Amino acid sequence: MDKVAVVIPNYNGYRYLETCFAALAKQTFTEFTTYFVDNGSQDESCAFLREHYPETKIIQLDDNYGFSRAVNEGIRRSKEPYVILLNNDTEVFPDFVERLYEGICKRKNAFACSAKLISYQERDKIDDAGNYYNMLGWAFARGKGKPVSEFETSDRIFAACAGAAIYRREFLEKTGLFDEEHFAYLEDTDIGYRARLLGYENWYEPSAKVYHVGSGTSGSRYNLFKIRYSSRNNIYLIYKNMPLLQLILNLPFLLLGFLVKTLFFIKKGFGLLYLRGLWKGIRLSCSKEGRKHKIPFSARR
């Protein structure tokens, strides 16, 4: 059995696949199996892989169930002790898998290690150097837009960016898998938060590098889909994970954070959409029984 599973979720991402898979084929570390989870695509994604990369294990879903469901299907289908999640709109460096594998193996309490994501379009700039979460309730990509020469030191982070990160299967069995209620956005912050509450660590490994297009499935940085789900999931994330005492202490800052974002999206022309997302997050949270809702590792479909 290989040591690493590489799980790639996909939805109509045919235009990215040649670049993504050609880079994976050049890896210095070869003890990995690739699992391609297709979310009911209408393009030629699966046909392309069957013709050009027949060794890839393809998992076809009958509809678009979102990022979380797709990667969960890949994780459940695989058996390898470590799992790399990789977006389809990426081009990894030749030692990407090797560096992530080494990075998590040398840290016995590491739940996840996040790669250094570099902007595909502006290769002198960082796209993500690990995810952070602050008292205002804002989750953000550390280092985004900064010179690529920065953030060259391994560091503890709040959560790994699931667009290019490795996870330890043993610990995933404790945290549960990605919460499928998230569909997309903040699912990686949520699972990283859960891991931290259980005493595990999340790390940033800058030697593992990858070019990332960004918004390859959803489109532009600010769009209806992203604003709707990210605002909804922001509320749900707090409800699920934040300890009650911390919630009470942080409440003034959280309210300020939501106010600032509301004003920001009003200026962008998306104010009503953002507020509707917050309301959907409140309704989703109220519909859950208890605050420990998670997707069991053993659940099968």
N, C-alpha and C positions, 0 to 999 in steps of 0.2 A: 504494500500500500504506500502511496505517496505521502509526503509529509504535509502538503499544503493543498487546499482546495481554493481555486480562484473562481469566485461567483460573479458573473456579469449579468445584471438585469438589463432588459432591453424593451423599448417600445418604439417601433418604427424608426430604428436607428441605423438602418442599412448604410447610410452615407458615411458613418463613422467606423464601420466594422473592419474594413481593410487596414486602416491605420492602427486600430486597437490590436487586432490579432497578429499583424505582421510584427509588431513590437514584442508581443508575448512570445512569439516563435523564436526570438533572438536572446532569450534569457540565459544568463550564466548559470542559474540554478534551475534544474530541470525536473526536480522531484515534486511536480505539482500536476493536478488535473483541473481542467477548465470546465466549468458548468455554466451554460448559457441559458438564462431563464427568460423566455419571451412572453411578454404580457399581451398576447393577442394581437400582434402586429399585423398590419395589412400590407406591408411591403415585402421585399425579398430577403429579409434578414436570415431566416432559417435556411432557405434554399442556398444562399451564399455560403453559409458555414458548412452545409452538407457537401457542397462541391469542393471548397477550398481548404476547409479545416475539419475533415471527417472524424478526427480523434476527439473533437469537442463533444461533451455530453449535453444534449439539447433537452430542455424541459419546456414544453409548450403549454401555456395556459390559454383558456378559451376566451379571456377578456382582459382588459387592463385593470388589474387589481392594485396597482400602485407599487412603489418601491419596496415597502416593508414586506408585503406578501410575496413578492418576487424573490427577494433575497432569502426569506425564510424557507421557501420551497427549495432553493439551492442548498442552504445549510442542512436541511433535513435529508436531502437526497445524498449529500456527500458524507464521507466517513473520516476524512483526514483530520488529524488533531488540531490543525490550524486552518483558519478560513480568511482569505483575502477577499474583500468586497471591492469591486472595481467598476466605475462608471464606464459606459460604452464609448463616451466621447473623450477618451484619453489616449495618450501615447506614452507608455512607460519607458524609462531608461533601461538599458540592458541588465543592470544588476538590481532592479526594483524588487523582485521577489526575494532574492537573496538577502538584501539589506533589511527588508521588513521581517523576514524569518529570523535572522540573527538578532534583530532589535528586540523582538518579543521573547525569544528564548533566553536571553541573558538577564531578563528581569522577571523573576519567578512569580511576582505578584501582579504582573501586568495583565490587565484584561484586554487591552488593545494598544496598538501602535499605529499612529497616523503618519502617512507619507508627507513629503513636501510637494504641494501642488503648485505648479507654475502656470501662469496664463499661457494658453496656446497661441493667442493672437499677439500678446505683448510679452515676449519671452524674457524680458529683463525685469518682470514684475511677478510677485508672489500672488497666487490665487487663494491659498489656504495653508496655514502652518499650525493647524490644530484648532479645535473649537473651544471658545470660552463662553461663559455665562456670568452676567453681573447682577448686582442687586436691583437694577432697574427692570429685570426680567428680559433682558436682551441677550440673545444668543448670536454670536458673531464669529466670523473667520479671522483668526489672529493673523496679522501681517498682510492682510489683503491690500494690494496696490503698492506695497513697499518694494524696494529694490531686491532682486533675487539674491544678492550677495548677503543679505541679512538673514537672521534666524537659522544659523548654521550650527547651532548647538542643541543636542538632545535635551528635552525638558519635559517635566510633568505638565499635563494639560487637563482641562476639565473633561473633554470628550474628544474622541477621534472623529475626523470627517470620514463618513462611510463611503465617500466617493473613491477613496484609495487608502484602505487601512486593513490591518490584520487583526484577527480576534482569536483568542484561545478558546477552543471548543469546551474544554473542561469547565471554564468559568461561565460560558454561555448557558450551560446546563443549570447553573445556579441563578442567573439573572432572568432567564427566559429569553425568548427571541425578540425581534423587533416588533413593537406594538403596531398591529395592522390598522388600528384606528387612525394612525397618523397619515396613512396613505402615502404622503410625501411631505418632506420638510420637518426638521427637528427630531426625526426618529433616531438619529445618531446621538443627538444631545440627550434624549430621553434614556437610551440604553446605557450611555456613559454615566449619566446621573445615577441610575439604578446600581451600576457596578460600584460607583464610589460609596454609595450608602451601605454596600456589603463589604467595604474595606479594600476593594481592588483599586488598581492604579491605571491611568491612561497616559500614554507617552507619545511624544512627537519624535520621529526619527528622520532627521533632515538628509541623511545619506540615501534614503529611498526617494527618488524623484520621479515626477510624472507631469507631463503637459496635460492641461485640462481645458477643454473648450468652454464649459460652463453653460448651464441652462440648455443643454443639448436636447432635452425632451420637452421642457415647458416653454422655451422661447426666451424672451428678453429678461433682463434682471428684474424689472417691475412689470408684472402682468397679472391678469385677473386670477388665473389659476394659483400662482404663487402667493399672492396677497391673501386670498381666501383661505388657503390651507395653512399658511404660516401663522396667521393671526389666530385662527381656531386652535391650532396645535400649541401655541404659546400659552393659552389659558389651560389647556389639558395637561401640559407638561408641569405646570405649577401645582395643579390639583393632585396629580399622581405622586409627585416626588418630594415636594418641599415639606420638611417637617413642620408641624404646627407652630412651634415656638419661633422658628425662623420665618414662617409666613407672617406671623403677627409683627415681628420686629421689622420685616422688610416691607410691610404693606404700604407705608407712605411712599417709599421709593418705587414700588411696583406701580402704584397709581400714577406717580409722576412719569414713569417710563411709558405707560400706555397713553397718557395725555400727550406727551411729546410726539409719539409715533402717530397718534391721531391727527395732530396738526401737520405733521410731515406729509401724510398721505392725502390730507385735504388739499395741501399745496400741489401735490402731484395729480390731483383729480380722482383719487381713489378713496376718499375719506369714508363714504358710505359703505363701500365694499369692505374696508378694514373693520368698521364697527360691526357689520353683519358677521364677519368672521369671529370677532370676539364673542358675540352673542351665541354663535353656534358652538364655540368652545365651552361656554358656560353651560349650555344645554347638554352637551356631550358629557361633561364632568358630572352634572347632576343625575344623569341617567346611569352612572356606574355605581355598583354596589361596593363601597369600600375604596380605599386608595391604593390597593396593592394589585390592581388589574395588570395582568401580563399574559403574553402568549406562551403557553407551555412548550418546552423544547420537544416533547414527545408527541405533540398534536400532529395528526396526519390528515391529509385530504385525499 
